[in-house]
Amino acid sequence: MKEWREKGVSVCRLIFGYGIMLTVFAGGATFLGYLAALFIGGDGAALICEVIYKQIFPVIIKTTTCLVLFGIFTMYLAGEKALTPNKRK
């Protein structure tokens, strides 16, 4: 049973790590989109900003939220208590 849990935790950490990495890169891509819109200017820039704000940001936010919950589940599965203070005697 313990082997199964350790393998599951390692797979969950791998999924969490790659998922967060992809959302960070997606956030960087939106920054580059805004930067490109700054240089383009005019109606094209407004269209780029609107697409980023209304179509891309909601997907990134929902994905990141799900991944954070998945990361908390992974911590629970691993038996980690990272958000509690250590009690020293």
Buried (B, 14 or more C-beta within 10 A) or exposed (E): EEEEEEEEBEEBBEBBEEBBEBBEEBBEEBEEBBEEBEEEEEEEBEEBBEBBEEEBBEEBEEBBEEBBEBBBEBBEBBEEEEEEEEEEE
